Amino acid sequence: MRWIRTADALVAVFVAVLALGLLPAAPAVAAPGPAVELSRAEGGKGGEVTVSGSGWKPGALLMLLVCGQAAPDKGVIGGTNSCANTEGRAATVDARGGFSAKLPIAEPPKPCPCVVHVAGVTGQQDAVDREFTVAGHPVAPLPEASGDGRLAVLAAVRLDGSSGLLTWFGAPPSREVVFTVGNLGSAPVKDPVFQVGSSHGVFAPQYEERQWRGTIAPGKKALVRLPVELTAGAHGDYQVSVRYAGKVLVEQPWGVGRPWGVTLFWLLLAVVVPAALFRIGMAVVDRVRPATSPARPGPRPRSRPRSRPRTEPRTGPLARLRTRASGPARDSALQGPEDDEPTAVLPWFSPDSAPSAPESSPTTKGHA
């Protein structure tokens, strides 16, 4: 019975595989790309148009501009220089990939045909253009494309140039991006217009037009040199990009050193300015402080008269002996130059009445 159950399981697996193979394969559904919708297709200066979109990367920052000399199938030919940058707006994509923002209608610096240009600033760098008519703005035909635009880079890319002394003090760093392109089309390309941009960190590059003078015949190649310049005081890791006909041809990293001259300048300024202020303050204090006159000698203090030492009467033999030694000399010594009154004579014994010791007196020590 066990082998019967095994055979039934094998038959069931075979039937399931056969059924799956006979089912029609479902077509692969491509992920929808970013899309943009406008609330109105025409408006005059001073009005507003609501721009909404879907299919964008969640959390991306978008830039909304009204641009002239542009078409949805050709893009903005003049780059951001053809857009009303001062009236632009920014929008952030929500978690579902959509956004909605109001954009003021302004006249771009280039004539129409015009578009509403929506481009990613951080992360996703896709760009979508929707046709829009600015009422009352001049209209001019788009410039003719030179050749079929089939240019390709054939050699390695490099940056030529070096930084000077002024760059060390904050001057804008500049280089030349050098690359070799070849014409893979069937028509010559005359005076092609490239778009050169630089990006720093997560920000998308801001492109500027650079025209190369010359003609590239079919199947030929040419060396292209395009200047690129950063803002004043720029430093860090940058990336230079070159775009042609809406396609990025070149991406080259560029490491820019820090302008240490600016740092040194601020350090010196932090030392010199306080020192100068201190010297100015001391000069002001010297001028404001009143002049001091020399000290005048004051009256000399009167000398107190010396008082005669107080004498007390002494009694006893020792006092008498000391009194005998004193006499008129002692009294004159005690009497100062300022004492006008005579000193009173104390009643001491006279030298004749003082007791005197015998000249020879036998000692009685040892005698009975």
NORCORHU-V833516 format. One record per residue. RES is the residue in one small letter. PSI is psi as a letter, one per 20 degrees, with the letter a starting at -180 (999 if undefined). Layout:
RES_PSI ; RES_PSI
//
This chain:
m_h ; r_h ; w_h ; i_g ; r_h ; t_g ; a_g ; d_h ; a_h ; l_h ; v_g ; a_g ; v_h ; f_g ; v_h ; a_g ; v_h ; l_h ; a_g ; l_h ; g_h ; l_i ; l_q ; p_p ; a_p ; a_p ; p_q ; a_p ; v_o ; a_q ; a_p ; p_q ; g_r ; p_p ; a_q ; v_p ; e_q ; l_q ; s_h ; r_q ; a_i ; e_q ; g_q ; g_r ; k_p ; g_i ; g_a ; e_q ; v_p ; t_p ; v_p ; s_q ; g_r ; s_r ; g_j ; w_r ; k_p ; p_p ; g_i ; a_q ; l_p ; l_q ; m_p ; l_p ; l_q ; v_o ; c_q ; g_r ; q_l ; a_q ; a_q ; p_h ; d_i ; k_i ; g_a ; v_o ; i_h ; g_j ; g_a ; t_i ; n_i ; s_j ; c_q ; a_n ; n_h ; t_h ; e_j ; g_r ; r_q ; a_q ; a_q ; t_p ; v_p ; d_a ; a_h ; r_j ; g_j ; g_r ; f_r ; s_p ; a_q ; k_p ; l_p ; p_q ; i_p ; a_q ; e_p ; p_r ; p_i ; k_q ; p_r ; c_r ; p_q ; c_r ; v_r ; v_o ; h_p ; v_o ; a_q ; g_p ; v_h ; t_q ; g_d ; q_p ; q_k ; d_q ; a_p ; v_p ; d_p ; r_p ; e_p ; f_q ; t_p ; v_o ; a_p ; g_i ; h_q ; p_q ; v_p ; a_q ; p_q ; l_q ; p_q ; e_q ; a_p ; s_o ; g_a ; d_j ; g_j ; r_m ; l_q ; a_q ; v_p ; l_i ; a_r ; a_q ; v_q ; r_r ; l_p ; d_q ; g_r ; s_r ; s_q ; g_a ; l_h ; l_h ; t_h ; w_h ; f_j ; g_j ; a_q ; p_p ; p_q ; s_q ; r_r ; e_p ; v_p ; v_p ; f_r ; t_p ; v_q ; g_q ; n_o ; l_j ; g_a ; s_i ; a_q ; p_q ; v_o ; k_p ; d_m ; p_q ; v_o ; f_r ; q_o ; v_p ; g_r ; s_q ; s_q ; h_p ; g_c ; v_i ; f_q ; a_q ; p_q ; q_o ; y_q ; e_q ; e_p ; r_o ; q_p ; w_p ; r_p ; g_r ; t_p ; i_o ; a_r ; p_p ; g_j ; k_r ; k_r ; a_q ; l_p ; v_p ; r_p ; l_p ; p_q ; v_p ; e_p ; l_r ; t_r ; a_p ; g_j ; a_q ; h_q ; g_a ; d_p ; y_r ; q_p ; v_p ; s_q ; v_p ; r_q ; y_p ; a_k ; g_j ; k_p ; v_p ; l_h ; v_p ; e_o ; q_p ; p_q ; w_o ; g_o ; v_p ; g_r ; r_p ; p_n ; w_i ; g_h ; v_g ; t_g ; l_h ; f_g ; w_h ; l_g ; l_h ; l_h ; a_h ; v_g ; v_g ; v_g ; p_h ; a_g ; a_g ; l_h ; f_g ; r_h ; i_g ; g_g ; m_h ; a_h ; v_g ; v_g ; d_h ; r_h ; v_h ; r_p ; p_q ; a_p ; t_p ; s_q ; p_q ; a_p ; r_q ; p_p ; g_r ; p_p ; r_p ; p_q ; r_p ; s_p ; r_p ; p_p ; r_p ; s_q ; r_p ; p_p ; r_p ; t_q ; e_q ; p_p ; r_q ; t_q ; g_r ; p_h ; l_g ; a_h ; r_g ; l_h ; r_h ; t_h ; r_h ; a_h ; s_q ; g_b ; p_h ; a_g ; r_g ; d_h ; s_h ; a_h ; l_h ; q_o ; g_r ; p_h ; e_i ; d_o ; d_h ; e_q ; p_q ; t_p ; a_q ; v_p ; l_q ; p_m ; w_r ; f_q ; s_q ; p_h ; d_h ; s_i ; a_q ; p_q ; s_q ; a_q ; p_q ; e_g ; s_o ; s_p ; p_p ; t_q ; t_j ; k_p ; g_i ; h_q ; a_999
//
